[in-house]
Structures are given as structure tokens and as C-alpha cells.
Amino acid sequence: MLNSRDISTLRSDVAANCRVFIELCKKEGLNILVTQTRRDNEYQAYLYEQGRTRPGSIVTNSKTTSFHGAGLAFDICKNVKGHEYDDPIFFKKCGEIGKKMGFSWGGDWKSFPDRPHFQWDYHKNYTGAMVVCGRMPPLMEVYEEMTYEDWKLYMEKYRSELSKKPSSSWAKGAIENAKKDGISDGSRPGDLITREEVITMLERKK
């Protein structure tokens, strides 16, 4: 019977993103503990019996494992003894972080919400039945947050590429007329435009 909480038992791409998820939660003051990663069908059947043939509350409606079995899912709790599962706001905040990264969050499920659960299903394009049949979602890119400095460098590169973009054939006539009328110098036809430039061109049009 396999019932693991070891992150390394997850598929490598999901494991990498699980670790990033933990760090992002930590930055937001969300102290999480991974309670389960991979489990097999024997343990899934054991879970299914809970609340049915064994004492306890029902925790699953599935007799066979899919995303957990394939190493594509993990479960968490709040790492505070005695309050592991009694804080819905905590799980909602964790859910928002997980979804930002690309995970599907069990808290969004309508029929059987599972707030501790996160899975990689390629943006809900893969179902449990597909995974059971061996149809696995493609690799999940390791999530990286873009800092302000990263964004500035990206925009500088983007603006540089746009400034070299030639004018479209349908705009060439209008650009030439704008140059003749002194509205624009015709440079950077494919680049972004600021409010200052718009106001200046409108003023020159008068």
C-alpha cells in the first residue's frame, strides 16, 4: 500500500512546482504542510471505505486513484497543530496561489470540494479517466514570478522589437500624409504610443 507525502515521488515537473508553491505560500505568510503526494489504488480503496464500511466521514467518491497515482497531485494542510483544516480563508489564499501557477484547485469543485487538493491537469484539459487510461498531461513549466526589474527588461526588449517593425501596407498612405502635415515623423510605426504623443498629434491636426 503506497501512501506517500514525499514531494520527490511526484512527477518531476509537478514536484518542482510543488516546491515553488510552498515558497510562494511562505512569502504570503501561509505556513503549509504537504500531507500527501502519491498513493496507489490499494490505499485509494482504503480511503473510499471511510464513511462507508469504516468509521469516519466520506473523503472521496473515487474507488481508484488517478492524479495522485500518476504523481500529478498533492494535498496540503495548515501547518498549525489542531487547526490543520479549520481555516477556509487560508485554503482560499493557497488556492489562488496554486491557480496562478497553473494548478487546478479542488476547492473550486462543485460536487465534492476538496480544498487541500491541487493537481496538474493542463488547465482542466485532462480528466481522471484519461489519466487512468495512461493519457498524461504535458509537462508543466516551472513557474517563475516576474519581478519589476524583469518586467522592465522585457518591455525594453519588446519596445525595441516593435520600433523595428515596418509599417503595414494599409497604413503607408496615412503615415505619409501625417508626415506631410507635420503630425508625425513617421518613425516607429509599429511601436506603442503614449498619451503625450496622442495629445501632441491631435493638437498638430488642428
Beta strands, then each sheet from edge to edge (+ up, - down):
strand 1: 32-36
strand 2: 73-78
strand 3: 104-105
strand 4: 117-119
sheet 1: 1+ 2- 4+ 3-
end
